[in-house]
Each structure stands twice: as C-alpha cells, then as structure tokens.
Amino acid sequence: MGEKIVSVKNLYFSYGNNRVLEDVSFDIEKGDFVGIIGPNGSAKSTLMKLMIGLLKPEKGNVKLFGTDINKFKKFKRIGYISQSAREFNTKFPATVEEIVGANLYEKMGFFKIGNKNIYENVHRSLKVVEMDAYSDRLIGNLSGGQKQRIFIARALVNNPEILFMDEPLVGVDIESQNRFYDLMEKLNVKYNITLVMVSHDVGVISKKVNKILCLGNGKLYVHDSKNVELSDVIGETYGKNMDVLDHDH
C-alpha cells in the first residue's frame, strides 16, 4: 500500500435533521486518481469540503497526510478548484498572469507583482497547462475550456501534492473535456499529483480514474475502477433500473 494522503473514518454529516453521510470510511493514497460520483443531492461536494476542512463532520475523523484535519496547517500541499470558480466575474479587468498569481500575491503583497519568484511560479504553472502564451490576456476574453485551464494553473502555483476539483467540466465543450483528461493524466503520471474529482459524467470518469467513490442514500461504495462493472456502479448510486448510455469521448 502507498502513502495515505486522505484517510476518512466513520464519517457522519447532516444538514439540520437531514443526514446526508452515514458511517463513511475510505482512504486515498499517493498517486490515486479518484472519481466521486452520485446523483444530485448525494453530498458529493459536501464530502469533498469535509476532506479539506471547509465543513466539520458531525462524527468521525478526517486526516490529511496523517494529520487530523483540525490540526493540519500545511494547506499549500493541497489545491482546490470549487464550483464557484466557473462563476468568476469575467468582466473583472484582470490578466491571466494576475489570476494565476493571486494566491502568491496574498502572501507577498499585491504590489510586488514584479517579484521574480512569483513570475517564475506563475509561468511554470501556465506552461504545465499549456497556457503560457495567454499570460497577458484578460480572463474575460478566454473560452470556457481556456478559463478552466487557467484555474487549474492557479491551483498548481503552490506546487500541491493533491488536487481537489468539484465538477470542473460543467459548461465545457467536448474538445476541451478531452484536453482536460489529457492534462489530468499528465499531472497524475508525470508530476505525481494525486487527483480527486467530483463528476456527474459516470460513464467517462469511470474509464479515466483508478478509484471510484459512489455516493447514494448517505452510503459510500468504494471501487477499483479496473475491477468493477459500470452497471454495478450505476445500480449502487442511481438505482437498479437505470440504463447506461455510453458517450465516451
């Protein structure tokens, strides 16, 4: 077994009187590419927020890199792209370089944008996502797929060891989705970044990841994607009477 990056044990979570997660346990190891799937309202985003400390569990325990989430301080080791990233105000007059470097500006001071280390980190991240040529472009002038890659670069600027992504492909065209998965493979294999992704596209993501977390009715089912039938995954999460429509990219 590899190094445990995330360890979740006997996790419970409720919104008021509505329990959405019950006795959930799983591990994510270094090098995993994990897909989190399930119907609308199955607490996929909630589970991701619990893993990174944005929400507190009702009961149970979450550890990051072997440290209890309540004591974990090294959040530079984590990258996170929320659903709200795609709602970014694209009329805001910021360049790609400024958007990607925003996390570093907060630490160094916004007016030190000429700092050599910031410049190098920003452009290194842009090169990884093949968007370095767009550094001077206004974010509002980019396509949906290009914006998506910029927000990935923003998450990469601090050299995270694990990247969490909440529905990153909503509103992105098929060509950009294909490029996205090519990029994920590069990040996972070449840069050894552990990936965790919430997705509604069960058929496609189940062919790209090595581990699937299936949420349904508050329960969690964990599968090695290489040793599971897609019909079984569909049945667990969406019900036995659902059909699989294959639209592989």
C-alpha positions as CSV (number, residue, x, y, z in Angstrom):
1,M,0.0,0.0,0.0
2,G,1.1,3.6,-0.7
3,E,1.2,6.6,1.4
4,K,-2.2,7.7,2.7
5,I,-2.9,11.2,1.6
6,V,-6.5,11.3,2.8
7,S,-8.0,9.0,5.5
8,V,-11.7,9.2,6.3
9,K,-13.1,7.0,9.1
10,N,-16.7,6.6,10.3
11,L,-17.8,10.0,9.0
12,Y,-21.3,11.3,9.6
13,F,-22.7,14.6,8.4
14,S,-26.1,16.2,8.5
15,Y,-27.7,19.4,7.3
16,G,-30.1,20.1,10.1
17,N,-32.2,16.9,10.5
18,N,-31.2,15.6,7.1
19,R,-28.4,13.2,7.4
20,V,-26.5,13.1,4.1
21,L,-23.5,11.0,5.0
22,E,-23.5,8.0,7.3
23,D,-20.6,5.9,8.6
24,V,-18.4,6.8,5.6
25,S,-14.8,5.4,5.5
26,F,-12.1,5.3,2.8
27,D,-8.5,6.1,2.0
28,I,-6.9,8.0,-0.8
29,E,-3.3,7.0,-1.5
30,K,-0.5,8.9,-3.2
31,G,-0.8,8.7,-6.9
32,D,-4.5,7.9,-7.0
33,F,-6.9,9.5,-9.4
34,V,-10.3,9.3,-7.6
35,G,-13.7,10.0,-9.1
36,I,-16.6,10.9,-6.8
37,I,-19.9,10.1,-8.4
38,G,-23.6,10.0,-7.4
39,P,-27.0,11.6,-8.1
40,N,-27.8,15.2,-7.4
41,G,-28.1,15.8,-3.7
42,S,-25.9,12.8,-2.8
43,A,-23.4,15.0,-0.9
44,K,-20.5,14.7,-3.4
45,S,-19.5,18.3,-2.9
46,T,-20.1,18.0,0.8
47,L,-17.8,15.1,1.1
48,M,-15.0,17.0,-0.7
49,K,-15.5,20.0,1.6
50,L,-15.2,17.7,4.6
51,M,-11.9,16.3,3.2
52,I,-10.3,19.7,3.0
53,G,-11.7,21.2,6.2
54,L,-14.3,23.6,4.8
55,L,-17.0,21.7,6.7
56,K,-16.9,19.9,10.1
57,P,-18.2,16.4,10.5
58,E,-21.0,15.5,12.9
59,K,-19.0,12.4,13.9
60,G,-15.9,10.7,12.6
61,N,-12.4,11.6,11.6
62,V,-10.6,13.1,8.6
63,K,-6.8,13.0,8.3
64,L,-4.6,14.7,5.7
65,F,-1.1,13.4,5.2
66,G,-1.5,11.5,8.5
67,T,-2.6,14.6,10.5
68,D,-6.0,15.2,11.9
69,I,-7.8,17.8,9.8
70,N,-8.3,20.0,12.9
71,K,-4.5,20.2,13.4
72,F,-3.5,20.3,9.8
73,K,-1.7,23.5,8.8
74,K,0.2,22.8,5.6
75,F,-2.6,23.7,3.2
76,K,0.0,24.6,0.5
77,R,0.1,20.9,-0.1
78,I,-3.5,21.0,-1.3
79,G,-5.0,22.5,-4.4
80,Y,-8.8,23.1,-4.6
81,I,-11.0,24.2,-7.5
82,S,-14.5,24.8,-6.3
83,Q,-17.7,25.0,-8.3
84,S,-17.7,28.8,-7.8
85,A,-14.5,29.1,-9.9
86,R,-16.6,28.9,-13.1
87,E,-18.8,31.8,-11.7
88,F,-15.8,34.1,-11.7
89,N,-16.7,37.6,-12.8
90,T,-15.1,37.6,-16.2
91,K,-15.8,41.3,-16.6
92,F,-13.2,42.0,-13.9
93,P,-10.2,43.5,-15.7
94,A,-7.6,41.0,-14.6
95,T,-5.0,39.3,-16.8
96,V,-4.3,35.6,-16.8
97,E,-1.0,36.2,-15.0
98,E,-2.7,38.1,-12.2
99,I,-5.4,35.5,-11.8
100,V,-2.9,32.6,-11.5
101,G,-0.7,34.5,-9.2
102,A,-3.5,35.7,-6.9
103,N,-2.6,33.2,-4.1
104,L,1.0,34.2,-4.2
105,Y,0.1,38.0,-4.2
106,E,-1.8,37.4,-1.0
107,K,1.4,36.2,0.7
108,M,3.9,38.6,-1.0
109,G,1.7,41.7,-1.3
110,F,-0.2,42.6,-4.4
111,F,2.0,45.4,-5.5
112,K,5.1,43.2,-5.6
113,I,3.9,41.7,-8.8
114,G,7.4,42.1,-10.3
115,N,8.9,39.7,-7.8
116,K,11.0,37.2,-9.8
117,N,9.8,34.1,-7.8
118,I,6.1,35.0,-8.3
119,Y,6.7,35.4,-12.1
120,E,8.6,32.1,-12.3
121,N,5.9,30.2,-10.4
122,V,3.1,31.7,-12.4
123,H,4.7,30.9,-15.7
124,R,5.7,27.4,-14.7
125,S,2.1,26.7,-13.8
126,L,0.9,28.2,-17.1
127,K,3.3,26.1,-19.1
128,V,2.1,22.9,-17.4
129,V,-1.5,23.6,-18.6
130,E,-0.2,24.9,-22.0
131,M,-1.5,28.4,-21.5
132,D,1.8,30.4,-21.1
133,A,1.2,32.3,-24.3
134,Y,-2.0,33.7,-22.8
135,S,-0.4,35.3,-19.8
136,D,-1.2,38.9,-20.8
137,R,-4.8,38.1,-22.0
138,L,-7.8,39.4,-20.0
139,I,-9.5,36.4,-18.3
140,G,-12.9,37.6,-19.7
141,N,-11.7,37.1,-23.3
142,L,-11.0,33.4,-22.9
143,S,-13.2,30.4,-23.8
144,G,-14.7,28.2,-21.1
145,G,-12.1,25.5,-21.7
146,Q,-9.3,28.0,-21.5
147,K,-10.6,29.5,-18.3
148,Q,-10.8,26.1,-16.8
149,R,-7.1,25.5,-17.6
150,I,-6.3,28.9,-16.0
151,F,-8.0,27.9,-12.8
152,I,-6.1,24.6,-12.8
153,A,-2.8,26.6,-13.2
154,R,-3.9,28.8,-10.3
155,A,-4.4,25.8,-8.1
156,L,-1.0,24.4,-9.2
157,V,1.0,27.6,-8.4
158,N,1.9,26.5,-4.9
159,N,3.0,23.0,-6.1
160,P,0.3,21.0,-4.4
161,E,0.6,17.2,-3.8
162,I,-3.1,16.6,-4.2
163,L,-5.7,18.5,-6.3
164,F,-9.4,18.5,-5.4
165,M,-11.8,19.5,-8.2
166,D,-15.6,20.0,-7.8
167,E,-17.4,19.4,-11.1
168,P,-14.7,21.1,-13.2
169,L,-16.2,20.1,-16.6
170,V,-19.6,21.7,-16.3
171,G,-20.2,24.0,-19.3
172,V,-17.0,22.9,-21.1
173,D,-17.2,21.6,-24.7
174,I,-16.2,18.1,-25.7
175,E,-12.9,19.1,-27.2
176,S,-11.9,20.9,-24.0
177,Q,-13.0,17.9,-22.0
178,N,-10.7,15.7,-23.9
179,R,-7.8,18.1,-23.4
180,F,-8.8,18.2,-19.7
181,Y,-8.4,14.5,-19.3
182,D,-5.1,14.6,-21.2
183,L,-3.9,17.2,-18.7
184,M,-5.1,15.1,-15.7
185,E,-3.1,12.2,-16.9
186,K,0.0,14.4,-17.2
187,L,-0.5,15.8,-13.7
188,N,-1.1,12.4,-12.3
189,V,1.6,10.4,-14.1
190,K,4.4,12.9,-14.9
191,Y,4.0,15.3,-11.9
192,N,2.8,12.6,-9.5
193,I,-0.1,14.7,-8.2
194,T,-2.9,12.8,-6.5
195,L,-6.3,13.8,-8.0
196,V,-9.8,13.9,-6.6
197,M,-12.7,14.9,-8.8
198,V,-16.4,15.2,-8.4
199,S,-18.2,14.4,-11.6
200,H,-21.7,13.8,-12.9
201,D,-20.4,12.0,-16.0
202,V,-20.3,8.4,-14.7
203,G,-19.5,6.7,-18.0
204,V,-16.5,8.8,-18.9
205,I,-14.8,9.3,-15.5
206,S,-15.1,5.6,-14.6
207,K,-12.7,5.0,-17.5
208,K,-10.2,7.7,-16.5
209,V,-9.8,7.1,-12.8
210,N,-8.3,4.2,-10.8
211,K,-10.7,4.5,-7.8
212,I,-14.4,5.4,-7.7
213,L,-16.3,6.6,-4.7
214,C,-20.0,6.1,-5.3
215,L,-22.4,8.0,-3.1
216,G,-26.1,7.2,-2.8
217,N,-28.6,7.4,0.1
218,G,-26.0,8.5,2.5
219,K,-23.9,5.4,1.9
220,L,-20.5,5.2,0.2
221,Y,-19.2,2.4,-2.1
222,V,-15.5,2.3,-3.0
223,H,-14.3,0.5,-6.1
224,D,-11.1,-0.1,-8.0
225,S,-12.2,1.1,-11.4
226,K,-10.3,-1.7,-13.2
227,N,-12.2,-4.4,-11.4
228,V,-15.8,-3.3,-11.4
229,E,-18.6,-3.3,-13.9
230,L,-20.1,0.1,-14.7
231,S,-23.6,-1.4,-14.4
232,D,-22.9,-2.3,-10.8
233,V,-21.7,1.3,-10.1
234,I,-24.8,2.7,-11.7
235,G,-27.0,0.3,-9.7
236,E,-25.5,1.3,-6.4
237,T,-25.7,5.0,-6.9
238,Y,-28.7,5.6,-9.1
239,G,-30.8,2.5,-8.6
240,K,-31.1,-0.9,-10.3
241,N,-33.5,0.3,-13.0
242,M,-31.1,2.8,-14.6
243,D,-29.5,2.2,-18.0
244,V,-26.0,3.1,-19.1
245,L,-25.7,5.4,-22.1
246,D,-22.2,5.2,-23.4
247,H,-20.9,8.5,-24.9
248,D,-17.2,8.0,-24.4
249,H,-15.1,11.0,-25.7
